[in-house]
Amino acid sequence: MSADFRPTASWQHLRRRAELLRRLRALFDDRGFLEVETPILSADTVVDRHLDPFRTTVDRSMAPQAVHAAREHHSVSHGPGDHATSYDGEPRTLWLQTSPEFAMKRMLAAGARAIYQVARVFRLGEQGPLHNPEFTMVEWYRAGDDMDRGMQLTSDLAEAMLDRGPARRVAYAEAFIEHVGLDPHTCEPEALAAKARQLGVDAPASLCPRDRDGWLDLLLVDRVQPHLGREQPVLLYDYPAGQAALARVRDDDPPVAERFELYVDGIELANGYHELLDAAELRARNERVNAERAADGKPALPDESRLLAAMEAGLPASTGVALGFDRLVMVATGAASLSKVMAFPIDRA
């Protein structure tokens, strides 16, 4: 008889997971954060070169009277004043969210001050010891925070959850120079490719020789990341400007992205931004990312969104952080893979 109906995680790890979730909620509650929920299915999605969302199509051909009939058949009461949605006969594309980022920033623009969410998120094609297509993300934003305050809160959370002391701050350039031997803010892609060959780092055939950020990512993951957070958590900060995503770019010489990541035992746990506020700049970045996706053979993602409308209305200055909760539990328990700390990974879903 097959036993694959059983969870892959032990009850000991599942109890620890629940305890860590209680501790996390208490930490945010003590700091005055409001827990929120936002849609998993949305017409908007984060536009990222490397993140591929699951897509679904909603059939909008059902007539309004049919919706009413379906509700009456199932005896569902939606309260006074409820009306069926008007459909125009065209299917509507929706995306399973890779992050609740867009919706939470819309809440900030609407007046939220400090919010967090424990969300189920989805990323196509991600499976392995540190990846599952469906996972739990903890994301938080606090209006008025600059990058320093955002890093401090992330350090506080890591210290409270893992009991391994506060996070040490290390500049991206400092770590890259130490472990790779090149300045990531000034070196050319040819120098990065030559260094990868010298260090015996295998590059995928699809990596373009002129893709500077691709070579930086490859060397970071292979040569830098394994050293980070071994003795205490590490916050790697001030990323190359080309890797800003939705972070601000600070006008240093050379410019740097006000972005940081939390590492423990060589594993990336969280990614934070001093948030971009300029809607025109986000439109330009979306256009550039979709061009990169096209070059990679990937479909374009929606470059217009309600987030852009929120930014145009006035998004307050803030820092936001997304943390992989399953990885946090993995580090806290010493588990070797995510399957040991989640009940039903994709193979048993």
N, C-alpha and C positions, 0 to 999 in steps of 0.2 A: 504494500500500500504506500502511495506517495505521501511524503511528509512535508511537501512544499507549501502546505497551508499554514505552517507555523511561522511565527516571526523569526527574522534572522538575528535580531538583537536579544540578548539575555534579559531576564526580568530585572537583574541587578542594574544593567545599563539603562533600561527604560525607567526604572525608579529614579536613577540619578538624573536622567534627562528631565523628568517632571520636577525634581527638586531645583534644578538649575533654572528652569523656566519660572518657577515661583520666585526664586531669588532675583532674577532679572526684572520681573514685573515690580517687585518691591523696590528695587533700586530706582526705577523710573518714577514710580509713585512717590517715593520720598523726595524726588527732585521736582515734583510738580508737573510732570509730563502727563498728557492725556492720551490714553490708548484709543486708537481709531481703527476703523476698517474701511477699506476702499475696494473697488471692483477687481476681481480676478480677470474677468473678461472685459475688454475695453476696445473702443475704436482706435485708441492711441497706443503706442508702444515706444519704448526707448530705442533710439536709432544708434546702433553700435555696430562697428565692423565685425566684431567677433561673437556677438550674442544673436542667436537665431531663435525667434519666438515661435511657439506653436500657433497655427492659424486655424480658424474655423469660420464657417459661413452660416449666417442665420437666414432662414428662408422667410422673406417678408411678404410672401404672396398670400398668406392667410388673411381672409377678409375679417374686418372688425367683428362682425356678427358671429363668425366662427370662433373667435377668441372668447367672446361672451359665452357661447354655447359650451366651449371646453371648460370654462370656469364653473358654470352651473353644473355640468356633468360631474365634476370632481368636488362639488360643494365647497369651493374655496371662496371665502369672504375677504374682500380687499377693502372693506370700509366704505363709508359714504363718499360720494364724489369720485369714486374710482371709475375710470373709463379705459376701454381697450385702446392700445396704441394704433394709430392710423398707419397703414402699410401702403407702399407705393408699387409693390410688385417686384421690386429689385432686391436681390440678395445683398446682405450687408456683411462685410468682413470684420471680424473681431479677432483680437489677439489675447492669448493667455499671457499674463504679465511676467516679464523677466525680472521685474522689480516694481514695487508700488510707488516709485519715485515721482512720476508725473502727477498722479492723483494727490499725493501728500503735499507736493509743492502748490497745487491748486488750493489746498486747504490753507496753506500759509498765506497765499495771496488774498484769501477770503477772511483772514483775521486770526488764524491759529497762531499760538506763540511757541509752545513746546509740545510736540506730538511724537508718538512712537507707534509701531505696529509690528505684530508677529504675524507674518504673511506666508502663505503657500505661494511659491513662484515656480516658473517653468522655463526650461531652456532646452531647446532641441539639440540632440546630438551629444549631450554631455553625460557620459557614463564611465565610471571607474572608481578606484578607491576613494577619491576626493570629490567625485561628481555623481549626481543622480539627476535625471531630467526633471523631477519634482522634488523640491526641498523647502526647508523653512528658513526664511530670511527675517531678521530683525532690523528694522530701519527706523531712524529717528532724525528729527530736525528741531533746532531751537533758534528762533529768531533772535538776531543780535549777536550770535556767536561768530567770532572770526576763527581762523584756522587754529590758533593757539588754544582757544577755549574748546574747540571741537576735539583736538587731540587730547586735551586734559580729561574731558569726559570719557573718551574712548579708553584712555589709560585707567581711569577710575573703574570703569566697567570690567576691564580685563582683570584688574587686581581683585575686585570683589568676586568675580566668577571663578577665577582660576587659582587664587591664593599663591601667586608666584611673583608678587611684588609689582611695583609700578612699571610702566613701559619706558624703555630708553629710546630717546629720539635720535635717529640717524638720517642725515641727508642722503637722498638718492645718489648724488654725485660722490659723496664720501664712500658709500658702500660699493659703488661700481668701480671706482678707482682702486679701492683696496683689493677687490676680488677679480677684476677683469684687467685693470691696468690702463684704462682709457677714461677720458672725461666724457660722460654721456651727453653733455650739453653742447659740445663743440666738435666731436669727432664725426667724420664722414662715414656713410654706409660702407664704402670700400674698406676702410680701416676696421670697422666692426666685423665685416665678413672675413677679413684676413685674420683677425684675432680669434674668431670662432674656429677657423681651420687650425690655427696654431694650438689652441686649447683642446682640440679634438672634439668639439661640439658638433654633433650631427645636425645639419640644417635640412628642413624639408625641401623637396625639389620645387615646391610651389612658392618658396620665399624669393621674391624679386631681389636682385642684387642692389637695387636703388631704394628698397623699402627700409628706410632708416629705423622707423619705430618697430618694424618686424624683427630686425636684428637686435635692437635693444631689448625687446621682450624675450627673445630666445636666450640671450646671454644672461639676462636677469634671472630667468627661471632656472637655467642650468648651472650658473656659476655663482650667483649672489644669494638667491632665495634660500638654498639649503643651509646657509650659515646664520640666518636671521632668527633671533628669538630662542636661542639654545639655552642661555643662562637666565634670561628674563625676557618678557615680551618686548618687541621692538616696533616702533612706529617709524616707517620709512616715509620721508616727506620731501616736497619740492621736486615733483616729477618733471621730465622733459616736457616742454610746451606742447609738443605734438601729441601727448598722451593726456591732454586735459579732460577729455570727454565733456562732462557738464560742470567742470570746475573753472574758476577764474584763472586767468594767466596774469602773473605779476610781472611788471615791467622792469625786471632786473636785467643785467647784462652778463650772460644772455637771459631772456625771459624764462620763467619757470611756471609750471602749473601748480596752483595751490591745492594739491591733492596729497593724501597720505593713505598708507595701508598698514594694518596691524598684522604682525607675524609672530607666531609662537611655534617653536620646534620646526622651523623651516616651512610652516604652512601658513598661507594667507588666510586670515580670518575675517578681515573687514576692510572696506574701501570707503574713504571719506573725501568730501569736497568742500572747500569754501565756495559756495554755490554761485554759478554764473547767473547774472541778473539781466543781461542784455539779450532781448529777443532777436534782434537783427544778427547778432553773433551766433546765436543758436541756429538760426536758419542757415547761415553760412556753413556751420559745422555739419549740420544734417546733410546739406548738399554735397559736401566733401566726403562724408562717410558713405553716402549712397554711391558716389562715384567709385570709392574703394571697394564697396561690396560688388559693384558691377564688374570691376577688374578681377575680383576673386570668383566670379561666376555665381554670385548670390543675388537674389531678388532685392529690389529696393524696398525700404520700409517707409511708412507714411511720414513725410517731412513736415506736414502741418498737424497741429495738435491743439487741444484745449490748454496745454501748458503754455504755449506761445501766447495765447490770449491772456492767460493769467499773468505772464511776465510783462506784457504790454500794459495791463491794468496796474501792476506794481507788486512785484515779488520782494518781500523784505530781505535784507541781508541776513544770511544764516549759514550754518554749516550742517551738512547732512552726512550720515554714515549708514552703510548697509553692512550687516554682519551675518555670516553664514552660521546659523545656530547649530546645525548638525555637525559642522567642523568643530565648533566650540565644545560640544559634548564629546566628540572624538578625542580632542586634546585633553579634556578634563578627566576622561576615563582611561586614557592610554590605549584606546582601541586602534586597530590597524587600518580600519576602513569605515566609511559611512554606513555600510551594511550592518555593522556591529552596534550602531546606536540609533538606527531607525527601524521600526517594526517591519515594514514591507517595502524594500527598495523595488526598483522597476521590474526586476526579474520575478518578483512575487506579487506585484500589484494586481 
